[in-house]
Amino acid sequence: MSLECKYPKGRLVQSATEKAPYVIDVAEWESAPSAPLVDYVFDESDGSNVKATVMPSGTPTVTGTKITCPLLQSLTLGRRYRVEVSFTGTNSARWECHYRVECINVSTS
């Protein structure tokens, strides 16, 4: 059995040249998450799993109720990505959550 949660609320944006480790605080759903995994990273324009390209290395880590995902990188301008993360809760239930990141052009002026 898996339980699903959406996180975080709001729009996340990142430029094509950035490398960002997103942090998910699951305190609202779970007090002691363990065994986190990034299961998929979908390019929402065509539904393809692009995890090998945009999150090529690393594993998520847990500190308290916060799950830090590996670096998200090499995004394509104008595309939106859905990162699906799972973890085990204190009652051995498997939780699934996701967040979305849109790749935008960041002006330096």
KAVENHU-V559388 format. One record per residue. N is the residue number from 0. RES is the residue in three letters. SS is DSSP state (2 for helix, 1 for strand, 0 for the rest). OMEGA is omega in degrees with one decimal (none if undefined). BURIAL is b if it has 24 or more other C-alpha atoms within 12 Angstrom, else e. Layout:
BEGIN
n:N res:RES ss:SS omega:OMEGA burial:BURIAL
n:N res:RES ss:SS omega:OMEGA burial:BURIAL
END
This chain:
BEGIN
n:0 res:MET ss:0 omega:175.4 burial:e
n:1 res:SER ss:1 omega:178.8 burial:e
n:2 res:LEU ss:1 omega:-176.4 burial:e
n:3 res:GLU ss:1 omega:175.8 burial:e
n:4 res:CYS ss:1 omega:174.3 burial:b
n:5 res:LYS ss:1 omega:179.7 burial:e
n:6 res:TYR ss:0 omega:-18.2 burial:b
n:7 res:PRO ss:0 omega:175.7 burial:e
n:8 res:LYS ss:0 omega:179.4 burial:e
n:9 res:GLY ss:0 omega:-174.9 burial:e
n:10 res:ARG ss:0 omega:175.2 burial:e
n:11 res:LEU ss:1 omega:179.5 burial:e
n:12 res:VAL ss:1 omega:-179.5 burial:b
n:13 res:GLN ss:1 omega:177.0 burial:b
n:14 res:SER ss:0 omega:-179.4 burial:b
n:15 res:ALA ss:0 omega:-177.6 burial:b
n:16 res:THR ss:0 omega:-179.5 burial:e
n:17 res:GLU ss:0 omega:170.8 burial:e
n:18 res:LYS ss:0 omega:-172.6 burial:e
n:19 res:ALA ss:1 omega:173.0 burial:e
n:20 res:PRO ss:0 omega:-178.8 burial:e
n:21 res:TYR ss:0 omega:-178.4 burial:b
n:22 res:VAL ss:1 omega:178.5 burial:b
n:23 res:ILE ss:1 omega:175.0 burial:b
n:24 res:ASP ss:1 omega:-174.8 burial:b
n:25 res:VAL ss:0 omega:-177.3 burial:b
n:26 res:ALA ss:0 omega:178.9 burial:e
n:27 res:GLU ss:0 omega:-175.1 burial:e
n:28 res:TRP ss:0 omega:-170.7 burial:b
n:29 res:GLU ss:0 omega:-178.1 burial:b
n:30 res:SER ss:0 omega:-177.5 burial:e
n:31 res:ALA ss:0 omega:180.0 burial:b
n:32 res:PRO ss:0 omega:176.4 burial:b
n:33 res:SER ss:1 omega:177.3 burial:b
n:34 res:ALA ss:1 omega:-179.7 burial:b
n:35 res:PRO ss:1 omega:176.6 burial:b
n:36 res:LEU ss:1 omega:164.6 burial:b
n:37 res:VAL ss:1 omega:-174.5 burial:b
n:38 res:ASP ss:1 omega:-176.9 burial:b
n:39 res:TYR ss:1 omega:164.8 burial:b
n:40 res:VAL ss:1 omega:-177.3 burial:b
n:41 res:PHE ss:1 omega:167.7 burial:b
n:42 res:ASP ss:1 omega:-173.8 burial:b
n:43 res:GLU ss:0 omega:178.6 burial:e
n:44 res:SER ss:0 omega:-179.6 burial:e
n:45 res:ASP ss:0 omega:177.3 burial:e
n:46 res:GLY ss:0 omega:-177.5 burial:e
n:47 res:SER ss:1 omega:176.6 burial:e
n:48 res:ASN ss:1 omega:-175.8 burial:e
n:49 res:VAL ss:0 omega:-177.2 burial:b
n:50 res:LYS ss:2 omega:-177.9 burial:b
n:51 res:ALA ss:2 omega:-179.1 burial:e
n:52 res:THR ss:2 omega:-171.9 burial:e
n:53 res:VAL ss:2 omega:175.4 burial:b
n:54 res:MET ss:0 omega:-168.4 burial:b
n:55 res:PRO ss:0 omega:-178.2 burial:e
n:56 res:SER ss:0 omega:176.9 burial:e
n:57 res:GLY ss:0 omega:176.4 burial:e
n:58 res:THR ss:0 omega:178.6 burial:e
n:59 res:PRO ss:0 omega:176.1 burial:b
n:60 res:THR ss:1 omega:179.8 burial:b
n:61 res:VAL ss:1 omega:170.6 burial:b
n:62 res:THR ss:1 omega:-176.2 burial:e
n:63 res:GLY ss:0 omega:178.6 burial:e
n:64 res:THR ss:0 omega:-177.2 burial:b
n:65 res:LYS ss:1 omega:176.3 burial:b
n:66 res:ILE ss:1 omega:176.8 burial:b
n:67 res:THR ss:1 omega:-178.8 burial:b
n:68 res:CYS ss:0 omega:174.9 burial:b
n:69 res:PRO ss:0 omega:-179.2 burial:b
n:70 res:LEU ss:0 omega:171.1 burial:b
n:71 res:LEU ss:1 omega:-171.8 burial:b
n:72 res:GLN ss:0 omega:175.5 burial:b
n:73 res:SER ss:0 omega:179.0 burial:e
n:74 res:LEU ss:0 omega:178.7 burial:b
n:75 res:THR ss:0 omega:-178.6 burial:b
n:76 res:LEU ss:0 omega:177.0 burial:e
n:77 res:GLY ss:0 omega:-179.2 burial:e
n:78 res:ARG ss:0 omega:177.3 burial:b
n:79 res:ARG ss:1 omega:-175.1 burial:b
n:80 res:TYR ss:1 omega:176.1 burial:b
n:81 res:ARG ss:1 omega:-179.2 burial:b
n:82 res:VAL ss:1 omega:-178.3 burial:b
n:83 res:GLU ss:1 omega:-175.2 burial:b
n:84 res:VAL ss:1 omega:174.8 burial:b
n:85 res:SER ss:1 omega:178.3 burial:b
n:86 res:PHE ss:1 omega:179.1 burial:b
n:87 res:THR ss:1 omega:178.8 burial:b
n:88 res:GLY ss:0 omega:-176.1 burial:b
n:89 res:THR ss:0 omega:179.1 burial:e
n:90 res:ASN ss:0 omega:179.8 burial:e
n:91 res:SER ss:0 omega:175.2 burial:e
n:92 res:ALA ss:0 omega:177.1 burial:e
n:93 res:ARG ss:1 omega:178.3 burial:b
n:94 res:TRP ss:1 omega:173.6 burial:b
n:95 res:GLU ss:1 omega:175.8 burial:b
n:96 res:CYS ss:1 omega:179.7 burial:b
n:97 res:HIS ss:1 omega:171.2 burial:b
n:98 res:TYR ss:1 omega:-178.9 burial:b
n:99 res:ARG ss:1 omega:178.3 burial:b
n:100 res:VAL ss:1 omega:176.7 burial:b
n:101 res:GLU ss:1 omega:178.3 burial:b
n:102 res:CYS ss:1 omega:-177.1 burial:b
n:103 res:ILE ss:0 omega:174.7 burial:e
n:104 res:ASN ss:0 omega:-179.7 burial:e
n:105 res:VAL ss:0 omega:179.9 burial:e
n:106 res:SER ss:0 omega:178.5 burial:e
n:107 res:THR ss:0 omega:-178.0 burial:e
n:108 res:SER ss:0 omega:none burial:e
END
